[in-house]
Amino acid sequence: MSRTLPQRYAAALVARRKLVIGLVLALTVVVGAGAVVGNSSDGAIGQAGIDSEEQAALDEIEATYGTDDAMVTQIVVRDESGDVLSRESLLESLRLQRSIVRDDAIEATLRPESGLSGLENVVGRAAALQDRAGESSRRESTASGPGEQRVPTLDEQIAALEARSPAEVEALVARVLDPDTTTPGRDPAAFLPSEYEPGTTRADARLTFVFQTADSDGANETPEAAYDAQVAIASLVDDRFDDAFVFGQGIVDDASGRAIGDSFRLIAPVALVALLLVLGITYRDPIDVLVSVFGIGVVLVWLQGVQGWLAIPSSSILIAVPFLLVGLSVDYSLHVVMRYREARADTRDDDTEVGAVRSPTDAMRSGMSGVVVALAAATFTTGIGFFSNYVSPLSSIRDFALLSAAGIVSMFVVFAGLVPAVKLEIEQFLADHGRERRQIAFGVGAGPVGTVLSGAATLSKRAPLFVLIVSVVIASAGAYGATGLETEFNQADFLPKDAPEWTESLPEAIAPGEYDIRGDLAYLSDTFRTRGQGSEAQILIRGDVTDPAVLTATDDAASTVSQTGTISLQADGTAAVQSPATVLRAVAAQNRTVADAIAARDTDGDGLPDEDVTAVYDLAYRAAPAQASAVLYRTDDGSYASARTIVGVDSDASAQSIAGDVRRMADGIEATAPVTAIATGGPVVTAVVQTALFETLVQGFAVTLGVILVFLLGLYWWRRRTPGLAVVTITPVLIALAWVLGAMALLEIPFNSETVVITSLAIGLGIDYSIHLAERFVDERERHDSLDAALHRAVAGTGGALLGSATTTAVGFGVLALAVSPPLQRFGIVTGLSIVFAFVSCVTVLPSLLVVRERLLDRRQH
């Protein structure tokens, strides 16, 4: 009797099991060495390199305008009693600044000039200049003009305020904040809340800006020194103020990293106990549990080694890969062990006499020949499901795709080669020493699990159309709910949350810390016009920017978005916009020449020139070059090539919402002026990246389904000449996917570039389950004349392994819902749902489809 390819593989594995063990262990040493020799540094979710009009416009702005690459960190000092403008509060901030600049590690990251800027500096400089002016009469003979204009140092500012009484400082603050007072540099109101009432000397919060240089070695590298400095500054702030905080990207990264660490300290023990508990219940044998854990350990060694050899940096999304591989490894292990157990007790094959006890070698040969094709097919389809994410423009998701696919391949090598060989060696050794081990497969025989699985098979046999109609109705509802899923990307959704109250009773070693970062961002966005990454959008204006219509258009565009909710507002309720129009008005308020020039050319009384705009621009450049160059680009020959509008936005709003509002501003400018206007800036580019990423992943999602379907068509045609089984096998996966999307809609979990990666698990795990059950049914159908018997043996046998696998994997992923890191929480919830729905669909929808298919084939034959 000729043997099939799976039978030949199983025979070779059994005959040369010692060689297989040696080769795989040797390969494990080589691959695992990558964890030590290779380079897998820490990294964050990388920036995508997407060619777009918005990115090109941002690149042009950075290359042509008088901007710098300084990172802006914000120190917020609060006091509900409204006392942040008192002498003591201002002095404390100045002393804080002195501590910052005296710290060599922090000082090295500060911008060379004006690294720190706050209202305390404005008041301190005013006080110091007053003192200097009072002494000028005694020093006229020796003091030089330029020397008198030197900016007072921090020590001088501190000394000047220390020499004044609280009442004198309050009077000085009143003068500085008087709207009619001209103060050099930044408007003092910029350091105060948006709702601050001009002229008053009380406020419940104020800002200090820390400007740092982003001196990373590459464009996509993290400026670690600057980020570390932000954390150090936060520590200094906590030491000096009862109610203050620091916000910057380094603070966000630090909080996110600590949240991930706290999450794993919290969930790792729970996951380990749950894993061992479920394995113990499923296997009911310590040896099989140890063999399974050994296989999982080898897979994780391969994972770390591959990551090291490929120099894949660690990131938050890669944390999910070990959980994924542990879950799938348990699935593979259960199928191998349970098929061995069934074969050990089954004596219907021709190579064993009826009633005889099948030896361990015969049982492993029979079990592996029946399961290796399903393992290989599941490896291919699951690997393709995850590797399809490699088309993503985001480097971190490409790393996720590559590492996941490599881990799944290594898992096949371990559980289709090493684990069965090791188990057979142990079983043969025990048999040779008189210990016969013939455990019953999980779900087979009497018991609650067997009863439930048998009931599912019976229901599918007796009422397949009912099962299919109900599942399709639920799937339709899920698909409808999915149309309302939120698809926007909001960076605030990734910030850590406070741990639930029950964690307060946990031992200190595993109890998570407190995280205020989400509330800090909300307070900052609601209270101030924030600065820094994610807080400003821009509009690049090309064409005849000297046309008077451009000034009117930028003015009108700003007024149209003042009530959108994503654009920051100033104290007077107008949009926080800096444009050529606002700059001309600001310069005119401080320079009589510019004011007269505008007045002579203003025909409609709006404070803007209606003719000869070029001449006014030239005057503004001479009077205030820094302000003018921030919104106008003048070439070497003196002509004006472009202009820009800077738009303050709420940093906790979604990138897509911000982009929509800024694009409406750009469209308004284009509609009323002979120029082109392109919305750009950090939030807009982020929206473009996320939209492109989402579309790419969805396309990859569809391609993956197509590739898997073609593969299954070829597989079933090659093995059974039944290509129709491919459609039957993949249909339950699509139904389960619709269920998952509906559940996400109910739970208000967005379907964006993050969760679209997670939902690929619904395909990967679902197709794995379906292949195993479909393969088992076909095998049993060849052995049995009765459809009922074949269906019950397939669902009870393979269904038991699937139940153990689904339970273990769902628990393993489900514990991530306990994490204080929102991305990990969402990953755990969505993945757990995907696993549960994939299993339910596999043991209800798939058997019903198989029954309907059998009946249709019978009708054709008769």
C-alpha positions in Angstrom: 0.0 0.0 0.0 1.6 3.3 -1.1 2.0 6.0 1.5 1.0 9.6 1.1 3.4 12.4 1.7 2.1 13.1 5.3 2.5 9.4 6.1 6.0 9.3 4.8 6.9 12.4 6.9 5.4 10.8 10.0 7.3 7.6 9.4 10.6 9.5 8.9 10.0 11.6 12.1 9.4 8.5 14.2 12.3 6.6 12.7 14.8 9.4 13.1 13.4 11.2 16.1 16.8 11.4 17.9 18.3 13.0 14.9 15.4 15.5 14.7 15.8 16.4 18.4 19.5 17.0 18.0 19.2 19.0 14.8 16.4 21.3 16.2 18.2 21.8 19.5 21.4 22.7 17.6 19.5 25.1 15.4 17.9 26.6 18.5 21.3 27.4 19.9 22.3 29.1 16.7 19.1 31.1 16.3 18.8 31.8 20.0 22.3 33.3 20.0 20.9 36.3 18.2 19.3 37.4 21.4 22.9 37.9 22.8 24.9 38.6 19.7 22.3 40.5 17.7 21.1 44.0 18.2 17.4 44.7 19.1 17.5 48.1 20.8 14.4 49.8 22.2 12.3 51.8 19.9 9.0 53.6 19.7 6.4 53.3 17.0 8.2 54.7 14.0 7.2 57.4 11.6 6.0 56.3 8.3 7.7 57.5 5.1 4.7 58.4 3.0 5.1 60.6 0.0 2.3 63.1 0.1 1.5 66.7 -0.8 1.2 67.5 2.9 4.6 66.0 3.8 6.2 67.8 0.9 4.7 71.1 2.1 6.0 70.5 5.6 9.4 69.7 4.3 9.4 73.0 2.3 8.3 75.0 5.4 11.1 73.5 7.5 13.7 74.2 4.7 12.6 77.8 4.0 11.2 79.5 7.0 12.9 80.9 10.0 12.0 78.0 12.2 14.2 75.7 14.3 14.0 72.1 15.3 13.6 72.9 19.0 11.4 70.6 21.0 9.0 72.4 23.3 8.4 71.0 26.8 5.7 72.7 29.0 5.8 73.2 32.7 2.3 73.9 34.2 2.0 75.5 37.6 -1.5 75.4 39.1 -3.2 76.9 42.1 -7.0 76.8 42.4 -6.8 79.9 44.7 -5.5 81.9 41.8 -2.1 82.6 43.4 0.3 81.6 40.6 1.2 85.2 40.0 2.3 85.9 43.6 5.9 86.8 44.5 6.6 83.4 46.0 5.2 81.4 43.1 7.2 83.4 40.5 10.3 83.2 42.6 9.9 79.5 43.0 9.7 79.1 39.2 12.9 81.2 38.7 14.7 79.1 41.3 13.5 76.0 39.5 15.0 77.4 36.2 18.3 77.9 38.0 18.2 74.3 39.2 17.5 73.2 35.6 20.4 75.1 34.0 22.8 74.0 36.8 22.1 70.4 36.0 24.7 69.5 33.4 22.7 66.7 31.8 19.6 68.9 31.4 21.5 72.0 30.4 23.2 70.2 27.6 19.9 69.6 25.9 18.6 73.2 26.1 18.5 75.6 23.2 21.7 77.8 23.4 19.6 81.0 23.6 16.3 81.4 25.4 16.1 77.7 26.6 13.6 78.7 29.2 10.8 81.1 28.9 7.9 81.9 31.3 5.9 84.8 32.8 8.3 84.6 35.7 11.1 85.6 33.3 9.1 88.5 31.9 8.4 89.8 35.4 11.9 89.1 36.6 13.5 90.9 33.7 11.2 93.9 34.2 12.3 94.1 37.9 16.0 93.7 37.1 15.8 96.4 34.4 14.0 98.7 36.8 16.9 98.2 39.3 19.4 98.8 36.5 17.7 101.9 35.4 17.7 103.2 39.0 21.5 102.8 39.2 22.2 104.2 35.7 22.6 107.8 36.9 25.4 106.7 39.2 27.1 104.8 36.5 26.6 107.0 33.4 30.3 107.7 33.0 31.3 104.0 32.7 28.2 102.1 31.4 27.9 101.6 27.6 24.6 101.6 25.7 24.7 98.1 24.5 25.7 96.9 27.9 22.6 98.5 29.4 20.4 96.4 26.9 21.9 93.1 28.1 19.2 90.6 29.1 19.2 90.2 32.9 20.5 86.8 34.0 18.5 84.3 36.1 20.4 85.3 39.2 19.7 89.0 38.6 16.0 88.2 38.0 15.8 86.3 41.3 17.7 88.9 43.2 15.4 91.7 41.8 12.2 89.8 42.9 13.7 88.9 46.3 14.3 92.6 47.0 10.7 93.4 46.4 7.7 93.0 48.7 4.6 91.0 47.6 2.7 94.2 46.9 5.6 95.6 44.7 5.7 92.4 42.7 1.9 92.5 42.3 2.2 96.0 40.9 4.9 94.9 38.6 2.8 92.0 37.3 -0.1 94.4 36.7 2.1 96.7 34.6 3.6 93.8 32.6 0.1 92.3 31.9 -1.5 95.7 31.1 -2.8 95.3 27.5 -1.5 98.8 26.7 2.0 97.9 27.8 4.5 96.9 25.1 6.7 94.1 26.3 9.7 92.9 24.3 9.5 89.3 23.2 6.5 87.0 23.6 3.2 88.4 24.7 3.0 87.7 28.5 -0.6 86.5 28.0 0.8 83.5 26.0 1.9 82.0 29.4 -1.6 82.3 30.9 -4.8 80.3 30.4 -6.9 81.1 27.3 -9.7 82.4 29.5 -7.4 84.8 31.4 -9.0 88.2 31.7 -6.4 90.8 30.5 -5.2 93.3 33.0 -5.9 91.2 36.1 -3.2 90.1 38.5 -4.6 86.7 39.4 -4.6 83.4 37.5 -5.0 79.8 38.5 -2.3 78.4 36.2 0.6 79.5 34.1 3.1 78.0 31.6 6.8 77.9 31.3 8.3 76.7 28.0 11.5 74.7 27.9 13.1 74.7 24.5 15.4 71.7 23.7 17.4 70.7 20.7 16.5 67.4 19.1 20.1 66.3 18.5 19.4 62.7 17.5 21.7 61.1 15.0 19.0 60.4 12.4 15.7 61.8 11.4 13.8 58.8 12.8 15.8 58.3 15.9 14.6 59.2 19.3 16.4 62.1 21.1 17.0 60.1 24.2 19.1 62.8 26.0 16.3 65.4 25.6 13.7 62.9 26.7 15.7 61.9 29.7 16.1 65.6 30.6 12.3 66.1 30.5 11.9 63.3 33.1 14.6 64.9 35.2 12.9 68.3 35.0 9.6 66.7 36.1 11.4 65.4 39.2 12.7 68.9 40.0 9.2 70.3 39.5 7.6 67.8 41.9 10.2 68.7 44.5 9.3 72.4 44.4 5.5 72.6 43.7 2.5 70.9 45.2 0.4 71.1 42.1 2.4 71.3 38.9 3.4 69.0 36.1 5.6 68.7 33.0 4.4 67.7 29.6 6.5 66.7 26.6 7.1 63.7 24.4 9.7 62.4 26.7 7.2 62.4 29.6 4.7 60.6 27.4 7.2 58.0 26.4 8.3 57.5 30.0 4.8 57.1 31.3 3.9 54.7 28.5 7.0 52.6 29.1 6.3 52.4 32.9 2.7 51.5 32.1 3.8 48.6 30.0 6.2 47.5 32.6 3.6 47.7 35.3 1.1 45.9 33.1 3.4 43.0 32.7 4.3 42.8 36.3 0.6 42.7 37.0 -0.6 40.3 34.3 2.4 38.0 33.9 1.7 36.0 37.1 -2.0 35.9 36.3 -1.3 34.7 32.8 1.2 32.0 33.9 -1.1 30.6 36.6 -4.1 30.7 34.1 -2.0 29.0 31.4 -0.8 26.2 33.7 -4.3 25.8 35.1 -5.9 25.4 31.7 -3.1 23.1 30.5 -3.5 21.0 33.6 -7.2 20.6 33.1 -6.9 19.9 29.4 -4.0 17.5 29.5 -4.6 16.0 33.0 -1.0 14.8 32.8 2.1 16.6 34.2 4.4 15.1 31.6 2.4 16.4 28.7 2.2 19.8 30.4 5.9 19.9 30.7 6.5 18.8 27.1 4.1 21.6 25.9 5.8 24.2 28.1 9.2 23.0 26.8 8.0 23.6 23.3 6.7 27.0 24.1 10.1 27.9 25.7 12.0 26.8 22.5 9.6 28.9 20.4 10.3 32.0 22.6 14.0 31.4 22.3 13.7 31.4 18.5 11.6 34.6 18.7 14.3 36.5 20.7 17.0 35.1 18.5 15.3 36.2 15.3 14.6 39.6 16.7 18.3 40.0 17.6 19.6 38.7 14.3 17.3 40.9 12.3 18.0 43.9 14.5 14.3 44.5 15.1 13.9 47.2 17.8 11.5 46.6 20.6 8.3 48.6 20.6 4.9 48.5 22.3 3.2 46.6 19.5 5.9 43.8 19.5 4.9 43.0 23.1 1.9 41.2 21.6 4.0 38.8 19.6 5.0 36.5 22.5 1.4 36.3 23.6 0.4 35.4 20.1 3.0 32.6 19.8 2.2 31.2 23.2 -1.4 31.0 22.3 -0.7 29.4 18.9 1.9 27.1 20.4 -0.6 25.7 22.9 -3.0 25.1 19.9 -0.3 23.2 18.0 0.7 21.2 21.0 -2.8 20.2 21.9 -3.5 18.9 18.4 -0.3 16.9 18.4 -0.9 15.4 21.8 -4.6 14.8 21.4 -4.2 13.1 18.0 -1.5 10.9 19.5 -3.8 10.0 22.4 -6.7 9.2 20.0 -4.4 7.1 17.8 -3.0 5.3 20.9 -6.5 4.1 21.8 -7.7 3.6 18.2 -7.0 0.2 16.5 -8.9 0.5 13.3 -6.0 0.9 10.9 -4.7 -1.9 8.8 -1.3 -2.0 10.4 -2.7 -2.9 13.9 -4.7 -6.0 14.8 -8.2 -5.3 16.1 -8.1 -5.4 19.9 -4.3 -5.0 20.1 -2.6 -2.2 22.0 -1.0 0.3 19.6 2.6 1.1 20.5 3.8 4.6 21.1 5.7 4.6 17.7 2.6 3.4 15.8 0.4 5.9 17.6 2.7 8.8 16.9 3.1 7.7 13.3 -0.6 7.6 12.8 -1.4 10.8 14.8 1.2 12.9 13.0 0.2 11.7 9.5 -3.3 12.8 10.3 -2.4 16.2 11.8 0.8 17.4 10.0 -1.1 18.7 6.9 -3.4 20.7 9.0 -0.5 22.1 11.0 1.3 23.0 7.8 -1.8 24.6 6.2 -2.5 26.5 9.4 1.1 27.7 9.5 0.9 29.0 6.0 -2.4 30.7 6.3 -1.7 32.2 9.7 1.7 33.3 8.7 0.3 34.9 5.6 -2.4 36.6 7.7 0.2 38.3 9.8 2.9 38.8 7.1 0.4 40.7 5.0 0.9 43.6 7.4 4.4 44.0 6.0 2.9 46.2 3.3 2.4 48.8 6.0 4.2 52.1 5.6 4.8 52.1 9.3 8.1 50.5 10.3 6.8 49.2 13.7 4.0 47.3 12.0 6.4 45.9 9.4 8.5 44.6 12.3 5.4 43.1 13.8 4.5 41.4 10.6 8.0 40.0 10.0 8.6 38.9 13.6 5.1 37.3 13.9 5.6 35.4 10.6 9.1 34.2 11.6 7.7 33.1 15.0 4.9 31.1 13.4 7.3 29.3 11.1 9.6 28.5 14.0 6.5 27.2 15.9 5.8 24.7 13.1 9.4 23.4 13.2 9.1 23.0 17.0 5.7 21.4 17.2 5.7 19.4 14.0 9.2 18.1 14.6 10.8 18.6 18.0 7.8 18.3 20.4 6.4 15.0 18.8 9.9 13.6 18.8 10.5 14.5 22.4 7.1 13.2 23.5 7.7 9.9 21.6 11.0 9.4 23.3 9.5 9.9 26.7 6.5 7.6 26.0 8.7 4.9 24.5 11.1 5.1 27.5 8.1 4.8 30.0 6.7 1.9 27.9 10.0 0.1 27.9 10.0 0.3 31.7 6.6 -1.1 32.1 4.5 2.1 32.4 1.7 2.1 29.8 0.1 5.5 29.3 -3.1 5.7 27.4 -4.8 8.9 28.4 -8.1 9.9 26.8 -8.1 12.9 24.5 -9.8 16.0 25.8 -13.4 16.2 24.8 -13.6 12.5 23.8 -15.9 10.3 25.8 -18.2 11.1 28.7 -18.0 14.3 30.6 -19.3 17.9 30.3 -16.9 18.9 27.5 -17.7 15.8 25.5 -21.4 16.4 26.1 -21.3 20.1 24.9 -19.2 19.2 21.8 -21.5 16.3 21.0 -24.5 18.6 21.4 -23.0 21.0 18.9 -22.5 18.2 16.4 -26.0 17.0 16.9 -27.5 20.5 16.4 -25.5 21.0 13.3 -26.7 17.6 12.0 -30.3 18.1 12.8 -30.8 21.8 12.1 -27.9 23.1 9.9 -30.0 25.7 8.2 -31.2 27.1 11.5 -27.6 27.4 12.7 -26.5 29.1 9.5 -29.5 31.5 9.4 -28.9 32.6 13.1 -25.2 33.0 12.5 -25.6 35.0 9.3 -28.3 37.3 11.0 -25.9 38.0 13.8 -23.0 38.5 11.4 -25.2 40.9 9.3 -26.0 42.9 12.5 -22.3 43.0 13.3 -21.4 44.1 9.7 -24.0 46.9 10.0 -22.6 48.0 13.4 -19.2 48.0 11.8 -20.3 50.8 9.5 -20.5 53.1 12.5 -17.1 52.2 13.9 -14.9 55.1 14.7 -11.9 55.1 12.3 -10.0 58.2 13.6 -6.6 58.1 15.3 -6.3 60.0 18.5 -2.9 60.0 20.2 -4.6 60.6 23.6 -6.1 57.1 23.3 -2.6 55.6 23.7 -1.8 57.4 27.0 -1.8 55.3 30.2 -4.9 55.2 32.4 -5.0 55.0 36.2 -5.2 51.5 37.5 -8.6 50.3 38.8 -9.1 50.6 42.6 -8.8 46.9 43.3 -5.1 47.0 42.4 -4.5 49.2 45.5 -4.7 46.0 47.6 -2.0 44.2 45.6 1.5 43.7 46.9 3.8 46.7 46.1 6.0 44.5 43.9 3.2 44.0 41.3 0.9 47.0 42.0 0.8 49.5 39.1 1.8 53.1 39.7 -0.4 56.2 39.2 -0.6 57.8 35.8 -1.8 61.4 35.5 -0.5 61.9 31.9 -4.0 61.6 30.3 -5.5 64.1 32.7 -2.5 66.4 32.3 -2.9 66.5 28.5 -6.6 67.2 28.8 -6.0 70.0 31.3 -3.2 71.5 29.1 -5.4 71.3 26.0 -8.5 72.8 27.7 -6.7 75.5 29.6 -3.9 76.8 27.3 -3.0 77.3 23.7 -0.5 74.5 23.9 2.9 74.3 22.1 5.1 71.5 20.8 4.6 68.3 18.9 1.0 67.8 17.9 -0.2 71.2 19.0 0.2 73.2 15.8 -0.9 72.8 12.2 0.1 74.9 9.3 -1.1 76.1 5.9 1.5 76.7 3.2 0.4 79.4 0.7 2.1 79.4 -2.7 1.6 81.9 -5.6 1.1 85.6 -5.6 1.2 86.1 -1.8 1.5 89.8 -2.2 -2.0 90.0 -3.5 -4.2 91.9 -1.0 -6.8 89.1 -1.2 -4.4 86.8 0.6 -4.5 88.9 3.7 -8.3 89.1 3.7 -8.6 85.3 2.9 -6.4 84.3 5.9 -8.4 86.6 8.1 -11.8 85.1 6.9 -10.5 81.5 7.1 -9.5 81.9 10.7 -12.9 83.2 11.7 -14.7 80.3 10.0 -13.1 77.7 12.2 -13.1 79.4 15.6 -16.0 77.3 16.8 -15.0 73.9 15.5 -13.7 72.5 18.7 -10.2 71.4 17.4 -8.8 74.9 16.9 -7.3 76.6 20.0 -8.9 79.8 21.0 -7.3 83.0 22.4 -8.6 84.9 25.4 -10.9 87.0 23.1 -12.5 83.9 21.7 -10.8 84.2 18.3 -8.9 81.3 16.7 -5.2 81.0 17.8 -3.9 81.7 14.3 -0.6 83.4 13.2 -0.7 84.6 9.6 0.6 87.5 7.5 -2.5 89.4 8.5 -2.0 88.9 12.2 1.7 89.7 12.0 1.1 92.9 10.2 -1.4 94.1 12.8 1.0 93.1 15.6 4.0 94.9 14.1 1.9 97.9 13.3 0.8 98.1 17.0 4.5 98.5 18.0 5.9 100.4 15.0 4.6 103.7 13.8 6.2 103.5 10.4 4.4 100.2 9.6 1.2 101.5 11.1 1.2 104.6 8.9 2.1 102.6 5.8 -0.9 100.3 6.4 -3.2 103.2 7.1 -2.3 104.9 3.9 -3.2 101.7 1.9 -6.2 100.5 3.9 -9.3 101.4 1.9 -11.9 99.3 3.8 -10.8 99.9 7.4 -9.9 96.4 8.3 -6.4 97.3 9.4 -4.8 95.6 6.4 -3.3 97.1 3.2 -5.5 96.8 0.1 -2.7 97.8 -2.4 1.1 97.8 -2.6 1.4 94.9 -0.2 5.0 94.3 -1.1 6.1 97.6 0.3 4.3 96.9 3.6 5.9 93.5 3.8 9.3 95.1 3.3 8.7 97.6 6.1 7.5 94.8 8.4 10.7 92.8 7.6 12.9 95.8 8.6 10.9 96.5 11.7 10.4 93.0 13.0 12.4 90.4 10.9 11.7 87.5 13.3 8.0 88.0 13.2 7.8 88.6 9.5 10.0 85.7 8.6 7.8 83.3 10.6 5.0 83.8 8.1 6.6 85.1 4.9 9.4 83.6 2.9 11.5 86.2 1.1 14.0 85.1 -1.5 17.5 86.5 -1.9 16.3 88.9 -4.6 13.7 90.4 -2.2 10.6 88.8 -3.7 8.0 86.8 -1.7 7.8 83.2 -2.8 5.3 81.8 -0.2 3.5 82.5 3.0 2.2 80.4 5.8 -0.4 80.3 8.5 0.2 78.7 11.9 -2.9 77.3 13.5 -3.0 76.3 17.2 -4.9 73.1 17.7 -6.1 71.0 20.7 -3.5 68.2 21.0 -6.0 65.8 22.5 -8.3 66.0 19.4 -8.1 63.3 16.7 -5.6 63.9 13.9 -8.4 63.4 11.3 -10.7 66.0 12.9 -7.8 68.5 13.1 -6.8 67.8 9.5 -10.4 68.3 8.3 -10.7 71.8 10.0 -7.3 73.0 8.8 -8.2 71.8 5.3 -11.4 73.8 5.4 -9.3 76.9 6.2 -7.0 76.1 3.3 -9.9 75.6 0.9 -11.3 79.0 2.1 -8.1 80.7 1.3 -7.8 79.1 -2.2 -11.4 80.1 -2.9 -11.0 83.8 -2.3 -7.3 84.4 -3.3 -5.2 83.7 -6.4 -3.0 81.2 -4.6 -2.8 77.5 -3.6 -3.1 76.6 0.0 -2.0 73.3 1.4 -2.9 72.1 4.9 0.1 70.5 6.7 1.9 70.4 10.0 2.3 67.6 12.5 -1.3 66.6 13.1 -2.2 66.9 9.4 0.7 64.7 8.4 -0.2 62.2 11.1 -3.8 62.1 9.7 -2.4 61.4 6.2 -0.1 58.7 7.5 -2.9 57.1 9.6 -5.4 57.2 6.7 -2.9 55.7 4.2 -1.9 53.1 6.8 -5.5 52.2 7.4 -6.2 51.8 3.7 -3.1 49.8 3.1 -3.9 47.4 6.0 -7.5 47.0 4.8 -6.2 46.2 1.3 -3.7 43.8 2.7 -6.5 42.3 4.8 -8.5 41.6 1.6 -5.4 40.3 -0.3 -4.8 38.0 2.6 -8.2 36.5 2.3 -7.7 36.0 -1.4 -4.3 34.3 -0.9 -5.7 32.0 1.8 -8.6 31.1 -0.4 -6.4 30.3 -3.4 -4.1 28.2 -1.2 -7.0 26.2 0.2 -8.5 25.7 -3.2 -5.1 24.3 -4.4 -4.7 22.2 -1.2 -8.1 20.6 -1.3 -7.8 19.9 -5.0 -4.4 18.3 -4.6 -5.4 16.2 -1.7 -9.1 15.4 -2.1 -10.1 16.8 -5.5 -12.7 18.8 -3.5 -11.9 22.5 -4.0 -15.3 23.5 -2.7 -14.1 22.7 0.7 -12.0 25.8 0.6 -15.1 28.0 0.5 -16.7 26.0 3.3 -13.5 26.3 5.4 -13.1 30.0 5.1 -16.8 31.0 5.5 -16.9 30.5 9.3 -13.9 32.8 9.5 -15.7 35.6 7.7 -18.7 35.2 9.9 -16.6 35.3 13.1 -14.9 38.4 11.7 -18.3 40.1 11.3 -19.1 39.2 14.9 -15.8 40.7 16.1 -16.5 44.0 14.3 -20.0 44.1 15.7 -18.6 43.6 19.3 -16.1 46.4 18.7 -19.0 48.7 17.8 -20.9 47.8 20.9 -17.7 48.3 23.1 -16.9 51.6 21.2 -13.5 50.3 20.2 -12.3 52.2 17.1 -11.3 50.4 13.9 -8.2 52.2 13.0 -4.6 51.4 12.0 -4.0 49.9 15.4 -7.0 47.6 15.7 -7.0 46.6 12.0 -3.8 44.8 12.8 -5.4 43.1 15.8 -8.4 41.9 13.8 -6.1 40.1 11.5 -6.0 37.6 14.4 -9.6 36.8 13.6 -8.4 35.5 10.2 -5.2 33.9 11.5 -6.7 32.0 14.4 -10.1 31.4 12.7 -8.6 29.8 9.7 -6.3 27.7 11.9 -9.3 26.3 13.8 -11.3 25.7 10.6 -8.5 23.9 8.8 -8.1 21.5 11.7 -11.7 20.6 11.9 -12.3 20.4 8.2 -9.3 18.1 7.8 -10.4 15.9 10.6 -14.0 15.7 9.2 -12.7 14.6 5.8 -10.4 12.0 7.4 -13.3 10.6 9.5 -15.7 10.7 6.5 -13.4 8.4 4.6 -13.4 6.0 7.6 -17.2 6.1 8.3 -20.2 5.4 6.1 -22.3 7.4 8.5 -22.2 11.2 8.3 -23.4 11.4 11.9 -20.5 9.2 13.2 -17.9 11.2 11.2 -19.3 14.5 12.3 -19.4 13.5 16.0 -15.8 12.1 16.0 -14.5 15.2 14.2 -16.2 17.7 16.5 -15.5 15.7 19.7 -11.9 14.8 18.8 -10.6 18.0 17.2 -13.2 20.2 19.0 -11.7 19.1 22.3 -8.2 20.2 21.2 -9.7 23.5 19.8 -11.6 24.1 23.1 -8.4 23.7 25.1 -6.5 25.8 22.7 -9.2 28.6 22.5 -9.5 28.6 26.3 -5.8 28.9 26.9 -5.2 31.5 24.2 -8.3 33.6 25.2 -7.2 33.6 28.8 -3.6 34.4 27.8 -4.7 37.4 25.7 -7.7 38.2 27.9 -5.5 39.1 30.9 -4.1 42.0 28.9 -7.4 43.7 29.6 -6.0 44.2 33.1 -3.2 46.3 31.7 -3.0 50.0 32.5 -1.7 50.6 28.9 -4.7 51.3 26.6 -3.1 49.7 23.5 -2.5 46.5 25.5 -6.0 46.6 26.9 -7.5 46.9 23.4 -5.2 44.2 22.1 -6.4 41.8 24.9 -10.1 42.6 24.5 -10.2 42.4 20.7 -8.0 39.3 20.5 -9.9 37.5 23.2 -13.2 38.2 21.4 -11.6 37.0 18.1 -10.5 33.7 19.7 -13.9 33.0 21.3 -15.9 33.9 18.2 -13.5 31.9 16.0 -14.0 28.8 18.2 -17.8 29.2 18.4 -18.1 29.7 14.6 -15.8 26.7 14.0 -17.8 24.2 16.1 -21.2 25.5 15.0 -21.1 27.1 11.6 -18.5 24.9 10.0 -20.2 21.5 10.9 -23.5 22.9 9.6 -21.8 23.9 6.3 -20.3 20.5 6.1 -23.6 18.8 6.6 -25.3 21.0 4.0 -22.4 20.3 1.6 -22.8 16.5 2.1 -26.6 16.7 1.4 -26.1 18.7 -1.7 -23.5 16.2 -3.0 -25.9 13.3 -2.2 -28.6 15.0 -4.2 -26.3 15.4 -7.2 -25.3 11.8 -7.1 -28.9 10.6 -7.0 
